[in-house]
Amino acid sequence: MTGSLSQRIPCGLVTICRETGAILLVVLRSSVQTLALLVVSGLIVACSTSDKAIVVPEFSIAVKLSETAQKKLQAIHESVLVIAYFDGDPLPGKGKDNSPMRGVVLGNDEKLVDTNNVATFSDTKISQSNWNDLSSKDYYVTINVVSARKSSKDNLLDCAVPIDRIGTFASKSTQVSCRLIGEHDGVSQ
């Protein structure tokens, strides 16, 4: 078999296995450090969580639901989830094929919106070792907004997908408009 079985990305973020879809993550805690073990097709890959973390600058996402979407989600007691993905372009020789992500994957974070439909990312951290591999420290942020799937197994929302550099998001609130999947926007086509 050619290539490595697993692509190592620091524990607590994302681990991608290209050869198998079966991944089991076991976290052991000791008085010294936390150790995560990945059992992938009978192989064990370990990584230490002692990697230092970089704090992501605080930002928020204000979700603007259409009236129809707001009524539907309230009627079925469904929440809205905002997912932020962090990645960037690598220094020469440091990148990996992480399609559809860029060459350096920094991780992701998820937040439920509050009663004002705002999700604030204030305690998000990314791996310093991966951050060190970036060609630009003004890395990319991709925002996905979905229904939280608490009362429905399917995502019900069709939302804009803002993608920009962290400098654009930092210390700001970015509005994302959403409607129900299949809902007409009232604009003739």
C-alpha positions as CSV (number, residue, x, y, z in Angstrom):
1,M,0.0,0.0,0.0
2,T,1.4,3.4,-0.9
3,G,1.3,6.5,1.2
4,S,0.4,6.8,4.8
5,L,-2.9,5.4,6.1
6,S,-3.8,8.5,8.0
7,Q,-3.1,12.2,7.7
8,R,-2.2,13.5,11.1
9,I,-3.8,16.7,12.1
10,P,-3.5,17.7,15.8
11,C,-5.8,16.0,18.2
12,G,-9.0,17.9,19.0
13,L,-9.3,19.2,15.5
14,V,-9.9,16.9,12.5
15,T,-8.3,13.6,11.5
16,I,-8.8,12.4,8.0
17,C,-8.3,8.8,6.8
18,R,-8.2,8.3,3.1
19,E,-8.3,4.5,2.9
20,T,-11.2,3.7,5.2
21,G,-14.3,5.4,6.4
22,A,-14.1,3.5,9.8
23,I,-12.4,5.6,12.4
24,L,-12.7,5.1,16.2
25,L,-11.4,7.9,18.4
26,V,-10.6,7.0,22.0
27,V,-9.4,9.7,24.4
28,L,-7.4,8.7,27.5
29,R,-6.8,11.2,30.3
30,S,-3.8,10.8,32.6
31,S,-2.2,13.2,35.1
32,V,0.5,14.0,32.6
33,Q,-1.3,14.7,29.4
34,T,-4.3,13.7,27.2
35,L,-3.6,11.2,24.5
36,A,-5.9,10.4,21.6
37,L,-5.7,7.0,19.9
38,L,-7.1,6.4,16.5
39,V,-7.9,2.8,15.6
40,V,-8.0,2.6,11.8
41,S,-8.3,-0.8,10.2
42,G,-6.4,-2.5,13.0
43,L,-3.6,0.1,13.1
44,I,-3.2,2.5,16.0
45,V,-2.0,6.1,15.4
46,A,-1.4,8.3,18.4
47,C,-1.0,12.0,18.7
48,S,-0.3,14.2,21.7
49,T,-2.6,17.1,22.6
50,S,0.4,19.0,23.9
51,D,0.5,21.0,20.6
52,K,0.1,24.7,21.5
53,A,-3.0,26.4,20.4
54,I,-3.6,29.8,18.7
55,V,-6.7,31.7,19.7
56,V,-8.9,32.6,16.8
57,P,-9.9,36.3,16.9
58,E,-13.5,36.7,18.2
59,F,-16.2,37.1,15.6
60,S,-19.9,36.5,15.4
61,I,-22.4,35.4,12.7
62,A,-25.9,37.0,12.7
63,V,-28.4,34.6,11.0
64,K,-31.3,36.3,9.3
65,L,-34.0,33.8,8.6
66,S,-36.8,34.4,6.1
67,E,-40.2,34.8,7.8
68,T,-41.2,31.3,6.5
69,A,-38.0,29.7,7.9
70,Q,-38.4,31.4,11.2
71,K,-42.0,30.2,11.6
72,K,-41.1,26.6,10.5
73,L,-38.2,26.3,12.9
74,Q,-40.2,27.7,15.8
75,A,-43.1,25.4,15.1
76,I,-40.9,22.3,15.2
77,H,-38.6,23.6,18.0
78,E,-35.6,23.4,15.8
79,S,-32.3,25.3,16.4
80,V,-29.8,26.9,14.0
81,L,-26.2,25.8,14.0
82,V,-23.3,27.8,12.6
83,I,-20.1,26.0,11.6
84,A,-16.8,27.8,11.0
85,Y,-14.1,26.0,9.0
86,F,-10.5,27.4,9.2
87,D,-7.9,26.6,6.5
88,G,-5.2,28.3,4.4
89,D,-2.6,28.1,1.8
90,P,0.7,26.3,2.7
91,L,4.3,27.3,2.7
92,P,6.2,25.6,-0.1
93,G,6.5,21.8,0.7
94,K,4.1,22.0,3.7
95,G,0.7,21.5,2.1
96,K,-1.4,18.3,1.7
97,D,-4.3,17.5,-0.6
98,N,-7.3,18.2,1.7
99,S,-9.9,18.7,-1.0
100,P,-12.2,20.5,-0.8
101,M,-10.2,22.4,1.9
102,R,-7.0,24.3,1.2
103,G,-3.6,22.8,1.8
104,V,-3.4,23.5,5.5
105,V,-6.5,22.6,7.6
106,L,-6.6,24.4,10.9
107,G,-9.9,22.9,12.2
108,N,-13.5,23.9,12.7
109,D,-15.9,25.0,15.5
110,E,-19.7,24.8,15.9
111,K,-22.0,27.2,17.8
112,L,-25.7,27.2,18.2
113,V,-27.3,30.6,17.7
114,D,-28.6,32.5,20.8
115,T,-32.1,33.9,21.2
116,N,-31.2,36.8,18.8
117,N,-30.0,34.3,16.1
118,V,-26.3,35.2,16.7
119,A,-23.5,32.7,17.1
120,T,-20.4,34.1,18.7
121,F,-17.0,32.4,18.2
122,S,-15.1,33.7,21.3
123,D,-13.2,30.6,22.5
124,T,-12.1,29.0,19.3
125,K,-8.6,27.7,19.0
126,I,-6.5,26.2,16.2
127,S,-3.3,24.2,16.2
128,Q,-0.1,26.3,16.3
129,S,1.9,23.7,14.4
130,N,-0.5,23.8,11.5
131,W,-0.7,27.6,11.7
132,N,3.1,27.7,11.4
133,D,2.7,25.9,8.0
134,L,0.6,28.8,6.5
135,S,2.0,31.0,3.8
136,S,-0.3,33.8,5.2
137,K,-1.4,34.1,8.8
138,D,-4.5,35.8,7.5
139,Y,-6.1,32.3,7.0
140,Y,-9.5,31.6,5.5
141,V,-12.8,31.1,7.2
142,T,-15.8,29.4,5.6
143,I,-19.1,29.7,7.3
144,N,-21.9,27.1,7.0
145,V,-25.3,27.7,8.6
146,V,-27.6,24.7,8.9
147,S,-30.6,23.6,11.0
148,A,-29.3,21.8,14.1
149,R,-31.1,18.5,13.3
150,K,-32.6,18.3,16.8
151,S,-36.2,17.7,15.6
152,S,-35.5,16.9,11.9
153,K,-32.9,14.5,10.6
154,D,-32.4,16.7,7.5
155,N,-31.0,20.2,7.2
156,L,-33.9,22.5,6.4
157,L,-32.0,25.7,5.6
158,D,-30.6,27.1,2.4
159,C,-28.1,29.8,3.5
160,A,-25.4,32.0,2.0
161,V,-21.9,30.7,2.5
162,P,-19.5,33.5,3.4
163,I,-15.8,32.7,2.7
164,D,-13.1,35.2,3.5
165,R,-10.0,35.8,5.4
166,I,-10.0,35.9,9.2
167,G,-9.1,39.6,9.1
168,T,-12.5,40.3,7.4
169,F,-14.4,38.4,10.2
170,A,-12.4,39.5,13.3
171,S,-14.1,41.7,15.8
172,K,-17.2,42.0,13.6
173,S,-20.6,40.5,13.1
174,T,-21.3,39.1,9.7
175,Q,-24.9,38.6,8.5
176,V,-25.9,35.4,6.8
177,S,-29.3,35.2,5.1
178,C,-31.2,31.9,5.2
179,R,-34.5,30.5,3.9
180,L,-36.0,27.1,3.8
181,I,-34.7,24.7,1.2
182,G,-37.1,25.0,-1.8
183,E,-38.5,28.3,-0.5
184,H,-39.0,30.9,-3.3
185,D,-37.4,34.3,-2.7
186,G,-40.1,36.2,-4.5
187,V,-37.8,37.2,-7.4
188,S,-39.0,36.2,-10.8
189,Q,-36.5,34.2,-12.8
